[in-house]
Amino acid sequence: MENIAFSQVLMAFGLTLLAGLATGIGSAMAFFAKRTNTKFLSLALGFSAGVMIYVSFVEIFFKAKDSLTEVYGEVSGTWVTVVSFFGGMLLIAIIDKLIPSAENPHEMESIEDMTEEKRRNSPHLMRMGLFTALAIAIHNFPEGLATFTAALTDPNLGIAIAVAIAIHNIPEGIAVSVPIYYATGSKRKAFKLSFLSGLAEPVGALVGYLILMPFLTPTLFGIIFAAVAGIMVFISLDELLPAAQKYGEHHLSIYGLFVGMLVMAFSLLMFL
């Protein structure tokens, strides 16, 4: 991995930063929309899940396998790839488990959920918003590493993953900003905390660059890439599709899933 150009590193950081800052789009939607656009969110979340699932199983997993089988041989390399894949799923599942369910970013809030009774319960709302911001920041850290690693290896793949993660960060921005806004009455404070939670993505990329880059051998790259595939599949199945269903548009989320897979498939075919 020594031949990675500095311009490629900068591009990878840029993509990760843009994906993280999409939480700000969620905040803006919450403040400027009278109602949550459930159809848009269901389609977008399904699309994001389709991109992540397809690219994980079709592209990332096999790139990891190719890298590891070169080092360990066909049988051992495949075993290491599979173990790393499920290791990534286990890692994100543990992170998820350590976050209290009441503050879990998977528990999406819509604008309409903020009833007068909820709005008056300001201390609880403020606590919920702050913990949601922290939870999202923790979740965004491995996502940032995933985007950065993918972009370093294949810029086109990095762009696809960055777009998918950016889309899925939009409802997370809503989940942070809505309760904080109703607790404080300050759109600026709500937007700022939502914005900061998204910055965990480029922080994840920075840690990956500073700690992993000097040791990014084909073995480490393969393990990280397989783990990234596991993380993205888990996020899609545990977060994106259930969130889309919670917004009440089940079929739209599946249509979005199909379109996301189709777009990802064509984008990969174009660069064969």
Order of alpha helices (4+ residues) and beta strands (2+ residues): alpha-alpha-alpha-alpha-alpha-alpha-alpha-alpha-alpha-alpha-alpha-alpha-alpha
